[in-house]
Amino acid sequence: MFLLLVLLHSLQPIFISPMDVSFNRMLETNQYLLISQYACQTTFESNIKDNSCPKSFSNFYMRSSETGCIHPIRVHLIRDPEEKRPPRALYIGQDYRARSIAFVDDIQIPSPPVTNNTSFIYSRSIIFSNRTHKHLNRMRTEFTLYDQSYQLLYLITRNSFGSLTCAVYRLLNLFPGGNNRLMFDVINMNDFVMHPLNKVRSNWIEDPYSENVFYTTSNGGVTSIHALPMNRLLFALQDGIDGKRVFSYESSSRSIVSISGGLLFSQHLRSGYSTVYIRSFANMTQQPVGLSCGLHTGYHQVDGGQPITILIVKNWDYCLLRDGLLADSKSCLQEREQWMVKEGLVSESLSFWSTTLIIVLILLSTVSESLSFWSTTLIIVLILLSTQEAGNFRYPSFLGQYLDMDISVDRWNY
């Protein structure tokens, strides 16, 4: 899979110019689904038009119909390790007693609109009491992280003394079949007090496609984003190791919303007006090119602290959702390749050989990952179970080396 990512990167020599800004080009694919969660309202959107902002950020789609939804809801993408089944979504919220609860649900693909001048969009309300959910813990959850490689959920909480603690859960039966297809189960693997250095770290987020974890730190009006591989997360939580600073910006009122699918989403709030900024996270040293999407907040309580959760589903995961049992990896890849040639992101002369080589790499990667996933997962589960008695929850040491990352500063001048 690493060789595949390197190859895809090498086939993209043409950078997006300010005159060609579009959501698709920043994401470098036309096969995607944008999932946004505001309060109890979930919106699914695809096929965003050029030079347009996602409709998900507009007043109409961000107006929650559930008046009792006062706690934030976090959403995580659940991907099939074998890449055979469509991805699902994990929703984490709170009940009326402020206990953390969760459920897993299928992801909806919006139907095409009557006219062709707008994106495909579908919106619905989530009411946890109407869902079969699992209770997780009794403390106030501040951040949640999901490790898709080992199906581990991290709940970062704060106890009554103000200390940060972390609860680790193993998620089971995420892709069940038969009559119990919507049910999943959780096992509490470990609870521990986090390292004191984590008190200055906030906005913990994972990108399901890069398998990196991000957090922010602030110093004198400058906020920095730090990144580390998912398999180094426990070392950060328990030992306080630092991630690599990959991006900084000068703003005291801007907050990071999400980093997903290679895109960075941030939000700026001022006097009843909210602006969501979108830019590529792939080349942070390049001239900042992105979208700025503004909306009035008078119809909903964004100023009250309700965060927006944003997820990207793309490429083969999107084809699995859209095509179901008819999904074909070769056709999905060729569809994206043809779009990239049309958009000028790759040259047509490279199209045939790049497609052929990528297909071969995908097949080899799929076979390799399918064989290694279950054996590695079994080892991890045994280690996690053994650490419950030892009281020191760790990843094994063979999970890879620390990745180096670039450092850049962006003043958000777009």
GUTOR-652375 format. One record per residue (C-alpha): residue number from 1; residue in one letter; x, z, y. Coordinates in steps of 0.5 Angstrom, whole numbers. Layout:
<NUM, "A", <X, Z, Y>>
...
***
This chain:
<1, "M", <0, 0, 0>>
<2, "F", <6, 1, 5>>
<3, "L", <8, -6, 4>>
<4, "L", <1, -8, 5>>
<5, "L", <1, -5, 12>>
<6, "V", <8, -7, 14>>
<7, "L", <6, -14, 12>>
<8, "L", <0, -14, 16>>
<9, "H", <3, -11, 22>>
<10, "S", <9, -17, 22>>
<11, "L", <3, -22, 22>>
<12, "Q", <1, -20, 29>>
<13, "P", <6, -22, 34>>
<14, "I", <0, -24, 39>>
<15, "F", <-2, -18, 44>>
<16, "I", <-8, -17, 47>>
<17, "S", <-8, -19, 54>>
<18, "P", <-12, -15, 59>>
<19, "M", <-17, -21, 60>>
<20, "D", <-18, -21, 53>>
<21, "V", <-20, -14, 52>>
<22, "S", <-26, -13, 46>>
<23, "F", <-27, -7, 41>>
<24, "N", <-26, -12, 35>>
<25, "R", <-19, -14, 38>>
<26, "M", <-17, -7, 39>>
<27, "L", <-19, -6, 32>>
<28, "E", <-16, -12, 30>>
<29, "T", <-22, -14, 25>>
<30, "N", <-29, -16, 25>>
<31, "Q", <-31, -12, 19>>
<32, "Y", <-32, -5, 22>>
<33, "L", <-38, 0, 23>>
<34, "L", <-37, 5, 29>>
<35, "I", <-41, 12, 27>>
<36, "S", <-42, 17, 33>>
<37, "Q", <-45, 24, 33>>
<38, "Y", <-48, 27, 39>>
<39, "A", <-51, 34, 37>>
<40, "C", <-56, 32, 32>>
<41, "Q", <-56, 24, 33>>
<42, "T", <-52, 20, 29>>
<43, "T", <-51, 13, 31>>
<44, "F", <-49, 7, 27>>
<45, "E", <-46, 1, 30>>
<46, "S", <-42, -6, 29>>
<47, "N", <-41, -13, 32>>
<48, "I", <-40, -10, 39>>
<49, "K", <-40, -16, 43>>
<50, "D", <-33, -18, 47>>
<51, "N", <-32, -14, 54>>
<52, "S", <-38, -10, 52>>
<53, "C", <-38, -2, 51>>
<54, "P", <-41, 1, 44>>
<55, "K", <-48, 2, 45>>
<56, "S", <-47, 9, 42>>
<57, "F", <-45, 12, 48>>
<58, "S", <-51, 10, 52>>
<59, "N", <-56, 15, 55>>
<60, "F", <-61, 12, 50>>
<61, "Y", <-57, 13, 44>>
<62, "M", <-54, 20, 46>>
<63, "R", <-61, 23, 47>>
<64, "S", <-62, 28, 42>>
<65, "S", <-69, 29, 39>>
<66, "E", <-68, 35, 36>>
<67, "T", <-68, 41, 41>>
<68, "G", <-66, 46, 37>>
<69, "C", <-59, 43, 35>>
<70, "I", <-55, 47, 39>>
<71, "H", <-49, 47, 35>>
<72, "P", <-44, 41, 34>>
<73, "I", <-44, 37, 28>>
<74, "R", <-37, 34, 25>>
<75, "V", <-37, 28, 21>>
<76, "H", <-31, 26, 16>>
<77, "L", <-31, 20, 12>>
<78, "I", <-31, 20, 5>>
<79, "R", <-27, 15, 2>>
<80, "D", <-27, 13, -6>>
<81, "P", <-20, 14, -8>>
<82, "E", <-21, 8, -13>>
<83, "E", <-24, 4, -8>>
<84, "K", <-29, 2, -12>>
<85, "R", <-35, 5, -9>>
<86, "P", <-38, 5, -2>>
<87, "P", <-35, 11, 3>>
<88, "R", <-40, 16, 5>>
<89, "A", <-40, 21, 10>>
<90, "L", <-39, 29, 10>>
<91, "Y", <-43, 33, 16>>
<92, "I", <-41, 40, 18>>
<93, "G", <-46, 44, 22>>
<94, "Q", <-48, 51, 23>>
<95, "D", <-55, 54, 21>>
<96, "Y", <-59, 59, 25>>
<97, "R", <-54, 65, 23>>
<98, "A", <-48, 61, 25>>
<99, "R", <-46, 60, 18>>
<100, "S", <-42, 54, 17>>
<101, "I", <-46, 49, 12>>
<102, "A", <-45, 42, 10>>
<103, "F", <-48, 36, 6>>
<104, "V", <-45, 29, 4>>
<105, "D", <-50, 23, 5>>
<106, "D", <-49, 15, 5>>
<107, "I", <-47, 11, 11>>
<108, "Q", <-52, 6, 14>>
<109, "I", <-51, -1, 15>>
<110, "P", <-55, -3, 21>>
<111, "S", <-60, -9, 21>>
<112, "P", <-58, -15, 25>>
<113, "P", <-62, -15, 32>>
<114, "V", <-68, -20, 34>>
<115, "T", <-63, -23, 39>>
<116, "N", <-56, -25, 38>>
<117, "N", <-54, -22, 45>>
<118, "T", <-53, -15, 43>>
<119, "S", <-49, -11, 37>>
<120, "F", <-52, -8, 31>>
<121, "I", <-54, -1, 32>>
<122, "Y", <-58, 4, 28>>
<123, "S", <-60, 11, 30>>
<124, "R", <-63, 17, 27>>
<125, "S", <-63, 25, 27>>
<126, "I", <-60, 30, 23>>
<127, "I", <-64, 36, 21>>
<128, "F", <-60, 41, 16>>
<129, "S", <-66, 45, 14>>
<130, "N", <-69, 38, 11>>
<131, "R", <-62, 37, 7>>
<132, "T", <-59, 40, 1>>
<133, "H", <-53, 43, 4>>
<134, "K", <-48, 48, 2>>
<135, "H", <-46, 54, 5>>
<136, "L", <-39, 55, 7>>
<137, "N", <-37, 61, 11>>
<138, "R", <-40, 66, 16>>
<139, "M", <-35, 65, 21>>
<140, "R", <-35, 61, 27>>
<141, "T", <-32, 54, 25>>
<142, "E", <-27, 51, 31>>
<143, "F", <-24, 45, 28>>
<144, "T", <-25, 42, 21>>
<145, "L", <-20, 37, 17>>
<146, "Y", <-21, 33, 11>>
<147, "D", <-16, 31, 6>>
<148, "Q", <-18, 25, 2>>
<149, "S", <-12, 24, -2>>
<150, "Y", <-14, 31, -6>>
<151, "Q", <-21, 32, -3>>
<152, "L", <-19, 38, 1>>
<153, "L", <-23, 41, 7>>
<154, "Y", <-20, 45, 12>>
<155, "L", <-24, 50, 16>>
<156, "I", <-20, 53, 22>>
<157, "T", <-24, 59, 24>>
<158, "R", <-23, 65, 29>>
<159, "N", <-25, 72, 27>>
<160, "S", <-28, 78, 31>>
<161, "F", <-21, 80, 33>>
<162, "G", <-19, 73, 36>>
<163, "S", <-14, 71, 30>>
<164, "L", <-14, 64, 27>>
<165, "T", <-16, 63, 20>>
<166, "C", <-16, 57, 15>>
<167, "A", <-21, 57, 9>>
<168, "V", <-19, 51, 4>>
<169, "Y", <-25, 48, 0>>
<170, "R", <-24, 43, -6>>
<171, "L", <-30, 38, -6>>
<172, "L", <-33, 36, -12>>
<173, "N", <-38, 31, -14>>
<174, "L", <-37, 27, -8>>
<175, "F", <-39, 20, -12>>
<176, "P", <-44, 22, -17>>
<177, "G", <-49, 18, -21>>
<178, "G", <-55, 18, -24>>
<179, "N", <-61, 23, -21>>
<180, "N", <-56, 28, -18>>
<181, "R", <-53, 22, -14>>
<182, "L", <-53, 26, -7>>
<183, "M", <-51, 33, -9>>
<184, "F", <-44, 35, -9>>
<185, "D", <-40, 42, -10>>
<186, "V", <-35, 46, -7>>
<187, "I", <-30, 51, -9>>
<188, "N", <-26, 56, -5>>
<189, "M", <-19, 55, -6>>
<190, "N", <-16, 60, -1>>
<191, "D", <-16, 63, 6>>
<192, "F", <-10, 65, 10>>
<193, "V", <-9, 67, 17>>
<194, "M", <-6, 62, 21>>
<195, "H", <1, 62, 24>>
<196, "P", <1, 65, 31>>
<197, "L", <4, 58, 34>>
<198, "N", <-3, 55, 32>>
<199, "K", <-6, 59, 38>>
<200, "V", <-4, 54, 43>>
<201, "R", <-6, 48, 39>>
<202, "S", <-13, 45, 39>>
<203, "N", <-17, 39, 38>>
<204, "W", <-15, 38, 30>>
<205, "I", <-17, 31, 28>>
<206, "E", <-15, 27, 22>>
<207, "D", <-15, 19, 21>>
<208, "P", <-17, 17, 15>>
<209, "Y", <-14, 10, 15>>
<210, "S", <-7, 13, 17>>
<211, "E", <-7, 19, 13>>
<212, "N", <-4, 23, 19>>
<213, "V", <-7, 29, 23>>
<214, "F", <-7, 30, 30>>
<215, "Y", <-7, 36, 35>>
<216, "T", <-6, 37, 42>>
<217, "T", <-2, 42, 47>>
<218, "S", <-3, 43, 54>>
<219, "N", <2, 45, 59>>
<220, "G", <1, 45, 67>>
<221, "G", <-4, 40, 67>>
<222, "V", <-1, 35, 62>>
<223, "T", <-4, 34, 55>>
<224, "S", <0, 32, 49>>
<225, "I", <-2, 29, 42>>
<226, "H", <2, 31, 36>>
<227, "A", <2, 28, 30>>
<228, "L", <4, 30, 23>>
<229, "P", <3, 27, 16>>
<230, "M", <-3, 30, 12>>
<231, "N", <1, 33, 7>>
<232, "R", <5, 37, 12>>
<233, "L", <-1, 40, 15>>
<234, "L", <-1, 46, 11>>
<235, "F", <7, 47, 13>>
<236, "A", <4, 47, 20>>
<237, "L", <-2, 52, 19>>
<238, "Q", <2, 57, 15>>
<239, "D", <9, 56, 18>>
<240, "G", <8, 53, 25>>
<241, "I", <12, 47, 24>>
<242, "D", <11, 42, 30>>
<243, "G", <8, 35, 29>>
<244, "K", <12, 29, 33>>
<245, "R", <9, 28, 40>>
<246, "V", <7, 21, 40>>
<247, "F", <3, 21, 47>>
<248, "S", <2, 25, 53>>
<249, "Y", <-3, 24, 59>>
<250, "E", <-4, 27, 66>>
<251, "S", <-11, 30, 66>>
<252, "S", <-14, 37, 66>>
<253, "S", <-21, 35, 65>>
<254, "R", <-20, 29, 60>>
<255, "S", <-21, 31, 52>>
<256, "I", <-19, 28, 46>>
<257, "V", <-25, 26, 42>>
<258, "S", <-23, 22, 36>>
<259, "I", <-17, 18, 33>>
<260, "S", <-20, 14, 28>>
<261, "G", <-18, 7, 25>>
<262, "G", <-12, 6, 29>>
<263, "L", <-16, 7, 36>>
<264, "L", <-16, 13, 41>>
<265, "F", <-22, 16, 44>>
<266, "S", <-22, 20, 50>>
<267, "Q", <-27, 23, 54>>
<268, "H", <-27, 25, 62>>
<269, "L", <-33, 29, 65>>
<270, "R", <-34, 30, 72>>
<271, "S", <-40, 32, 76>>
<272, "G", <-46, 29, 71>>
<273, "Y", <-42, 23, 69>>
<274, "S", <-38, 22, 63>>
<275, "T", <-33, 16, 61>>
<276, "V", <-31, 15, 54>>
<277, "Y", <-24, 11, 54>>
<278, "I", <-22, 7, 48>>
<279, "R", <-15, 4, 47>>
<280, "S", <-11, 2, 41>>
<281, "F", <-6, 8, 38>>
<282, "A", <-2, 3, 34>>
<283, "N", <3, 1, 40>>
<284, "M", <3, 7, 45>>
<285, "T", <9, 4, 48>>
<286, "Q", <6, -2, 51>>
<287, "Q", <2, -3, 57>>
<288, "P", <-5, 1, 56>>
<289, "V", <-10, -4, 55>>
<290, "G", <-17, -1, 53>>
<291, "L", <-24, 0, 55>>
<292, "S", <-27, 5, 60>>
<293, "C", <-35, 6, 58>>
<294, "G", <-38, 11, 63>>
<295, "L", <-45, 14, 63>>
<296, "H", <-49, 19, 66>>
<297, "T", <-50, 26, 63>>
<298, "G", <-57, 28, 66>>
<299, "Y", <-61, 27, 60>>
<300, "H", <-57, 31, 55>>
<301, "Q", <-52, 37, 56>>
<302, "V", <-45, 34, 55>>
<303, "D", <-43, 38, 60>>
<304, "G", <-45, 44, 56>>
<305, "G", <-40, 43, 51>>
<306, "Q", <-43, 39, 46>>
<307, "P", <-37, 34, 43>>
<308, "I", <-38, 27, 41>>
<309, "T", <-35, 26, 34>>
<310, "I", <-33, 18, 33>>
<311, "L", <-31, 15, 26>>
<312, "I", <-29, 8, 24>>
<313, "V", <-30, 5, 17>>
<314, "K", <-27, -2, 17>>
<315, "N", <-24, -8, 12>>
<316, "W", <-25, -7, 5>>
<317, "D", <-29, 0, 6>>
<318, "Y", <-34, -4, 11>>
<319, "C", <-35, -10, 6>>
<320, "L", <-37, -5, 0>>
<321, "L", <-42, -2, 5>>
<322, "R", <-45, -9, 7>>
<323, "D", <-44, -13, 0>>
<324, "G", <-46, -7, -5>>
<325, "L", <-45, -9, -12>>
<326, "L", <-43, -16, -9>>
<327, "A", <-37, -14, -6>>
<328, "D", <-31, -18, -7>>
<329, "S", <-24, -16, -5>>
<330, "K", <-21, -23, -4>>
<331, "S", <-27, -26, 0>>
<332, "C", <-27, -20, 4>>
<333, "L", <-20, -21, 6>>
<334, "Q", <-21, -28, 7>>
<335, "E", <-26, -27, 12>>
<336, "R", <-22, -22, 16>>
<337, "E", <-16, -27, 16>>
<338, "Q", <-20, -33, 18>>
<339, "W", <-23, -29, 24>>
<340, "M", <-16, -27, 26>>
<341, "V", <-14, -34, 26>>
<342, "K", <-20, -36, 30>>
<343, "E", <-18, -30, 35>>
<344, "G", <-11, -32, 35>>
<345, "L", <-8, -26, 32>>
<346, "V", <-4, -29, 27>>
<347, "S", <-2, -37, 27>>
<348, "E", <-6, -41, 22>>
<349, "S", <0, -44, 18>>
<350, "L", <1, -37, 16>>
<351, "S", <-6, -36, 13>>
<352, "F", <-5, -39, 6>>
<353, "W", <1, -35, 4>>
<354, "S", <0, -29, 8>>
<355, "T", <-7, -29, 4>>
<356, "T", <-4, -30, -2>>
<357, "L", <1, -25, -2>>
<358, "I", <-4, -19, 1>>
<359, "I", <-8, -21, -5>>
<360, "V", <-3, -20, -10>>
<361, "L", <-1, -13, -6>>
<362, "I", <-8, -11, -6>>
<363, "L", <-8, -12, -13>>
<364, "L", <-2, -8, -15>>
<365, "S", <-3, -3, -10>>
<366, "T", <-10, -2, -13>>
<367, "V", <-8, -1, -20>>
<368, "S", <-2, 3, -18>>
<369, "E", <-6, 8, -14>>
<370, "S", <-12, 8, -19>>
<371, "L", <-7, 11, -25>>
<372, "S", <-3, 16, -20>>
<373, "F", <-9, 19, -17>>
<374, "W", <-12, 22, -23>>
<375, "S", <-5, 25, -25>>
<376, "T", <-3, 27, -19>>
<377, "T", <-10, 30, -17>>
<378, "L", <-10, 34, -24>>
<379, "I", <-3, 37, -22>>
<380, "I", <-5, 39, -15>>
<381, "V", <-11, 43, -17>>
<382, "L", <-7, 47, -22>>
<383, "I", <-2, 49, -17>>
<384, "L", <-8, 50, -12>>
<385, "L", <-11, 55, -17>>
<386, "S", <-5, 58, -19>>
<387, "T", <-4, 60, -12>>
<388, "Q", <-10, 64, -11>>
<389, "E", <-7, 69, -15>>
<390, "A", <0, 68, -11>>
<391, "G", <-3, 68, -4>>
<392, "N", <1, 63, -2>>
<393, "F", <-2, 56, -2>>
<394, "R", <3, 50, -2>>
<395, "Y", <3, 43, -3>>
<396, "P", <8, 41, -8>>
<397, "S", <15, 39, -5>>
<398, "F", <15, 32, -8>>
<399, "L", <9, 29, -4>>
<400, "G", <14, 25, 1>>
<401, "Q", <18, 26, 7>>
<402, "Y", <16, 27, 14>>
<403, "L", <15, 20, 18>>
<404, "D", <18, 19, 25>>
<405, "M", <14, 17, 30>>
<406, "D", <15, 14, 37>>
<407, "I", <14, 18, 44>>
<408, "S", <11, 15, 50>>
<409, "V", <7, 17, 56>>
<410, "D", <1, 14, 59>>
<411, "R", <-3, 15, 65>>
<412, "W", <-9, 12, 63>>
<413, "N", <-9, 7, 69>>
<414, "Y", <-15, 2, 66>>
***
